[in-house]
Amino acid sequence: MSKRFVWLPALCLLIGSMVWAQSGGKEKPAMYTYVSTWAVPRAMWADYQKSESSDDEFLRKAVSDGTLISFGSYSVLNHQEGQATHGSWFSASSMANLMKVLEGLRSAPDATGPVLAASKHWDYIFTSHDYNAHSGTGKNGYLRVGQWSYKHGASDPGGKVMKAAMVTILEKLFSEGALYAYQIDEEAVHSSDPNSLNIAIIASGAEGMDKFDAAIDDLEKNNPAAGAALDSLLEPHGHRDFLAHVDAMAHK
């Protein structure tokens, strides 16, 4: 999605109208996601994994009793100096449930343990209306998150362009089993650029990532209208990705 296209407002409105009509104008309820990332000293990675295992068990119970929609923990694969090496997420249908689980984690014995005290830390809270996930658990997933900024003056009311172009691709990959889950979200509590969005996928093994890349290539080659709409909406400069192995996860 690096090619430059001219902004085509009529095209975007047409695409959005088609998808909106097909969906009956219904939007999924908001899903809230808390993401906690850690830059753990390499010598303490094993200690972090032990600490994370106890948190995973707590979060797994919260999914089982319905407090959470999902949770996961991961290890970053494309390391950058001074940036996160590990992280976790959990999602709920309300901020109240999200905060309930957060307070439970904050009061856990390991919350003030040596490994966390020695690690740099960042938290984020996101909200999404475009998401899907297969129920169950898994350990062979790969988490890929791309952060994009909107171009100056561009807008996508109701996410119609994203639904027409990107969500269509993600739903197809999801139905084929290439993805365990996906979500497109923006920050509910702005810790970074408020003019940005994240596209997050959990691929089913490394093969799922290949299928995702192939689907994006196919969009550019065979659906130039959707590609033009996306490229007119998103700013390629400043785009960032990270790739991680999912160590544990569960979805309701």
N, C-alpha and C positions, 0 to 999 in steps of 0.2 A: 504493500500500500504506500509505496514511496513516490509514485508518479503524481505529477501535478495536473489537476483538472480545474476547469472554470466552474464556479458555483452555479448550480442549476436548480433554482428554487422550485420551478414548476415540476421538474422531474421528482424532486424529493417529496413534494406534496402528493404527487400521483402515487408514488411507492407507498408513502405513509397511509394514504387513504385506502389503498388495496388491502394492506395488512390489517388496518383498523377494522375494515368491514369484515374480513375473514374471521377475526377474533371476536366479533360482536361487540367491540368497544370495551371488552372486559380487560382489566388490568389485575395482575396478581397482587395479593396483599404484600405490604412491605415486609422484607426480611432484613433483620439487623445483624451485622457481623462484627465481632470484636477480634482484632488481630493483634497479637503480641509477638514482637520480634526481638531477638537477642543476638548480640555479637559476643560469642563465648570464646575465651582464650582456648587455643587448640589443645593445650595440655589438660583442659577440664571438660572436653567434649563427652567423655564417658560418664563423668559425674552429672552433667546436664541431662543425659539420656535417662539416668536413673531417676532424677528428680521429675522429669517429664512423664515417666511411666506412671507415677502416682497421680499426677494431674489428669492424665488420660483416663485413668480408672474413674476418677470423680466425674469427668465430663461424659464418659460413656453412660454412667448411671443417670445423668441429667437428660441425655437423649432418650434413654429407656423410659423414664417417667414422664416424658413429654415437655419438660421445661425447655429443652433445646431441640432445634431441628437437626443440627449436625455439629460435629467437632472434628478437628484434625490436628496433627502435629507433623512437622516436616524438618528436613535438613537441607539447607541451600547447597546447590551444586556449582553454580557459577559465582565463586567467592570474589568479593571486592574488598580491598583494604579499608578497614574501619566501618564496614557495613555488616548487616545481619548474617549470621551463620545458621541460625535455627529460629523456629517460630511455631506458633500454634494459632488456631482460630476456633471460634464457636459462634453459632448462629441461632437466633431465636425470632419468634414472631412479634416480640415486643421489646422495648427498651427495659421494661420492668423485669422480664425474665433474664435479659442479658446482664443487668446489674445484679440480680440475685445470684447468678452463677459467678460473676466476677467477685462479689464479696466472699463467696465460699472459697474461691481460690486464694484470695488475699489473706484469709485467716488460716490457711493450711500451714502445717509445721515447716514445710520446705520453702515457704514464701520468702523467708529471710535467710535462707541457707547460703553457704560460702560461694557456691558457683554463681548464683544470681547476683550476689553482692559484687562479684568480680567482673560482671558482664555489663556492657552497654545495652540500653533498652529503649525501644520505641513502641508505642501503642497507637492503634487506629480504630475508629468506629465507622463502619460503612452501612449504607442502606441500598437495597436493590429491589426492583420490581421485575427484573428479567433474570430468571434462574431456573434450574432443574437439577435433580440428583436421583440416582438410583438408591433405593433403600438397601441397608446392610452395611457390612464392614469390608475393609480391604487394606492391603499393605503393599501393593505393587503399582500404586498410582504415582504419577508425576504431576506436580503442580506448576503451572506456568501462568505468570501474571504479567500483563502488559499495561503500563500506565501511559495514558494519552492525554494531551491537552486539546481543548476545543480551539479552533482557529478564531482569531479576533473577529468578532461580529457574527460568527456562526452560531446557530441555535438548532435544537432538535426537540421541539415541544412534544412531550409525551414519549420521547424516545422512538418516534416513528421510523426514522431512517435506520437506527440501530436494529430495530425489530425486523425491518424489511431486508436488510443486508446481513448483518452479523448473527442475529438470533436465529434466522432461518438456517444458516450453516450449522450453528451449534446444536440446534434441535435435530437436524439430520444426523450429525455425528453421534449425538446422544442416543437416538433411536437405533443406530447401527451398533452400539456398544463400544465405540471408539472412545467415548468420554464417560467417566463415572459421574461427573457433575460439571456445571458451569454457572457463572453469574457475572453480570455486568453491573457495577456499582459505583457510587459516588460517596464521598465522605459525609456522614451525618454530623460529625463533629470535626471541623476543619483543622487538621494538623499540618496539612501541606497545601498545595495549590488548589483553591476552590473551583478553578475552571478546568478540572481534570476528571477523568473517569478511569476505572480499571476494568479490564477484560480478563477474567480468571477462569482457567479450565483445569480439571483434574483428568488427565489422560489415562486410559486403561493400558498401562505398560508403555514402553518406548514406542511401540507400533502405533499407539493412539496419537502420539505427537506427530509422527510422520503423516498420518491421515489428516490431522488438523492443518499441517503445513500444505499438504496437497490440496485441501479444500480452499485455502486462501489463494493459492496459485490459480486454481480453477476459476475462482470468482473474478480475478483480474483478467483472465484470458477470455472467458466465456460469458461473463455477465458484466460488461463494461458500464452499464447504467448504474448498477448497485455499487460497483467500484468507484465510479465518479462521485456518487452521492457520499460515500464514506470519506473519500479523499478530500472532498470539499468541506467536510465537517471537522476532520481531525488534523492537528498540526503534527507533521512528521518530525520536526526538530524538537529535541528534548524527550522524545519517546524512550522509555526504559523498560526492560524485561528482567524478570528473574525466574530461575528454574530451580525446583527443589524436588527431592524425593519425599513422598508422603510415608512417614513411619507408622502412623496409625490414623484411622478415621472411622467414623460411623455416621450414617444418615438415617433419620426416622423413616 
